[in-house]
């Protein structure tokens, strides 16, 4: 699993502008559920932005269920009324970038559930991925190197082992902002990295022995100091 793709920075203003223009286009052309949007190339030329920016905006609207992309066919308006669509897009455009506290709270809620599921559903292949991530994190910390990405790769491996694709997707979505905020607030400099080695090992052992209650408790213990720390920085 690579984190490079996840950590690409996005220009929020450009994304919002493209989404707003897509909304205007749908209204102007009176597009209805099932109608096809112009191609990415045509939209990029019309909006005077890159095709990659258009693609990211479409993927964001698709994530919220407002558009549907079909390989080899194109992108279509989802089965939702125009009034509801306009309202939802307006809400999307008003969304603010998440703060560090809200990211930590969301992450904890997700991971207390994913770790229980992982302990119940994990496969032998999942254990291999978890152990590789665990060892990579340990090596970086012992060598005194920044281990933020290796830390999150371990937690992403847990989400994957949960077998719940929706929770896994949510983790993938919030991970870039978590990395940015961890680096911004020097979380690893707070003495959490060294302790993280033992915490990760305990979580891994609970998942390996398929003990969901213990896995949840070890994850709670792992997050206790981080949660306390995040409330002292803002």
Buried (B, 14 or more C-beta within 10 A) or exposed (E): EEBEEBBEEEEEEBBBBBBBBBBEBBEEEEBEEEEEBBEBEEBBEEBEBEBEBBBBBBEBBBEBEBBBBEEEEEBBBBEBEBEEBBEBBEEBEEEEEBEBBBBBBBBBEBBBBBBBBBBBBBEEEBBEBBBBBBEBBBEBBEEEEBBBBBBBBBBBBBBBBBBBEEBBEBBBEBBBBBBBBBEEBEBBEBEBBEBBBEBBBBBBEBBBEEBBEBBBBBBBBBBEBBBEBBEEEE
